[in-house]
Amino acid sequence: MNKHRKEISRRDFIKEAGCAAVGVAVGLPAFAEETVQPVKKATVVLVRDEAVIDSGGRIDGKVIQRMLDQAVTTLLDNDDPVKCWRQLVKPDDVVGIKSNEWGRLPTPPELEMAIKRRVMDAGVKERNIGIDDRGVRGHPVFQKATALINTRPMRTHAWSGVGSLIKNYIMFVPEPSAYHGNSCASLGAIWHLPRVKGKTRLNVLVLMTPLFYGVGPHHFDSSYVWAYKGLAVGTDPVAVDTVGLHLFQLKRQAFFGDDRPVKPSAHHIAFADKKYGLGTSELDKIDLVKLGWKDDILI
């Protein structure tokens, strides 16, 4: 069993036992142990490594592979990364790796290759693996995909507040602008379209050098980029985006010295939970597991 998951289970058990004792003390009825079902939390693994980016701003492919493996093995509670990926994809799957190619802050190719490597290790043939962003609708692999891996860097966004995992599927629709209304509140609906529904096996939010502040479409200012050197990984895209949004809010508070919320509101994340049922958008219902480098972690 993965040691990180073992520690969490023990902690949660003690917490639940303590709550049960308090309930009896104040006169609430006691229930048999087998009838008590603890609330299952969504799990997000945040992994950071100081060595993943060198002094020249280049990403080390070996380090990012190690980070991905640490996150996935912790998430799936198995020390063998290949066995974990065999839980995520099967040899007969056709796998689309939904990336993001925004020029200022694209998904690192080193991460794309790390994901592809593990998908192949799980037995999927290379010809059945595709990596794309804006061309997914016409890509032959994505057209017949049975499994999707969703990955993109996080940044502020003029229409949706933040560009992160939920928004990353907007290229699966023929008219992305149709989802821009009300600060992109309906992005969650895309995840119910036949092209993607039920196919996403893993979500990897890239927090290597996130852009935490911006004004206007396609805004980029290196003053608002920081070397966080992290990945947030989970099977629940809403939970991962919720953690990312909270991290942005904390960073903005630390940087500006006041409470400066993301504008426009990134309420599409809560809508994805409450209206579209895609996952968990409440922080107290998310089990955040933190691995690796802790300096200035903020969260």
Order of alpha helices (4+ residues) and beta strands (2+ residues): alpha-beta-alpha-alpha-beta-alpha-beta-alpha-beta-beta-alpha-alpha-beta-beta-alpha-alpha-beta
